[in-house]
Amino acid sequence: MDEQKEKIIQTIKETAKDGGISCTAARKIASDYNVSPKVVGDICDELKIKLKACELGCF
């Protein structure tokens, strides 16, 4: 697994509350790491973290 993905995983885990992360937070993580929202969504799926309050249907 590459270093960037590990950093994204760590950020998601730190941000997730009660097994979920908001759409806004997920999009910010994608922006911060310069990856598509789909990458963050796929990692959330791998980690069994649900996306909450989805605003645009990005995930």
C-alpha positions as a Markdown table, in Angstrom:
| # | Residue | x | y | z |
|---|---|---|---|---|
| 1 | Met | 0.0 | 0.0 | 0.0 |
| 2 | Asp | 1.4 | 3.4 | -0.9 |
| 3 | Glu | 2.3 | 6.1 | 1.6 |
| 4 | Gln | -0.5 | 8.5 | 0.4 |
| 5 | Lys | -3.2 | 5.9 | 0.8 |
| 6 | Glu | -1.9 | 5.2 | 4.4 |
| 7 | Lys | -2.1 | 8.9 | 5.2 |
| 8 | Ile | -5.7 | 9.1 | 3.8 |
| 9 | Ile | -6.7 | 6.0 | 5.8 |
| 10 | Gln | -5.3 | 7.6 | 9.0 |
| 11 | Thr | -7.1 | 10.9 | 8.3 |
| 12 | Ile | -10.4 | 9.1 | 7.6 |
| 13 | Lys | -10.1 | 7.1 | 10.9 |
| 14 | Glu | -9.3 | 10.3 | 12.8 |
| 15 | Thr | -12.3 | 12.1 | 11.2 |
| 16 | Ala | -14.9 | 9.3 | 11.4 |
| 17 | Lys | -17.2 | 9.4 | 14.3 |
| 18 | Asp | -19.6 | 6.5 | 15.3 |
| 19 | Gly | -18.5 | 4.6 | 12.2 |
| 20 | Gly | -19.3 | 7.3 | 9.8 |
| 21 | Ile | -18.0 | 10.4 | 8.1 |
| 22 | Ser | -19.9 | 13.3 | 6.5 |
| 23 | Cys | -19.9 | 13.9 | 2.8 |
| 24 | Thr | -18.3 | 17.4 | 3.4 |
| 25 | Ala | -15.4 | 15.9 | 5.4 |
| 26 | Ala | -14.8 | 13.2 | 2.8 |
| 27 | Arg | -14.7 | 15.7 | 0.0 |
| 28 | Lys | -12.3 | 17.8 | 2.0 |
| 29 | Ile | -10.0 | 14.8 | 2.6 |
| 30 | Ala | -10.1 | 14.1 | -1.2 |
| 31 | Ser | -9.2 | 17.8 | -1.9 |
| 32 | Asp | -6.5 | 17.9 | 0.8 |
| 33 | Tyr | -4.8 | 14.8 | -0.8 |
| 34 | Asn | -5.6 | 15.8 | -4.4 |
| 35 | Val | -7.5 | 12.6 | -5.2 |
| 36 | Ser | -11.0 | 12.1 | -6.5 |
| 37 | Pro | -13.9 | 11.7 | -4.0 |
| 38 | Lys | -14.2 | 8.1 | -5.4 |
| 39 | Val | -10.8 | 7.2 | -4.0 |
| 40 | Val | -11.9 | 8.4 | -0.5 |
| 41 | Gly | -15.3 | 6.6 | -0.9 |
| 42 | Asp | -13.5 | 3.4 | -1.9 |
| 43 | Ile | -11.2 | 3.6 | 1.2 |
| 44 | Cys | -14.2 | 4.3 | 3.4 |
| 45 | Asp | -15.9 | 1.1 | 2.0 |
| 46 | Glu | -12.7 | -0.9 | 2.7 |
| 47 | Leu | -12.7 | 0.4 | 6.3 |
| 48 | Lys | -16.5 | -0.2 | 6.7 |
| 49 | Ile | -17.0 | 3.5 | 7.4 |
| 50 | Lys | -20.3 | 4.9 | 6.2 |
| 51 | Leu | -20.7 | 8.2 | 4.5 |
| 52 | Lys | -23.4 | 10.4 | 6.1 |
| 53 | Ala | -25.3 | 13.5 | 5.0 |
| 54 | Cys | -24.2 | 13.0 | 1.4 |
| 55 | Glu | -24.9 | 16.2 | -0.5 |
| 56 | Leu | -24.1 | 15.5 | -4.1 |
| 57 | Gly | -24.2 | 11.8 | -4.6 |
| 58 | Cys | -20.4 | 11.7 | -5.1 |
| 59 | Phe | -20.0 | 8.5 | -3.1 |
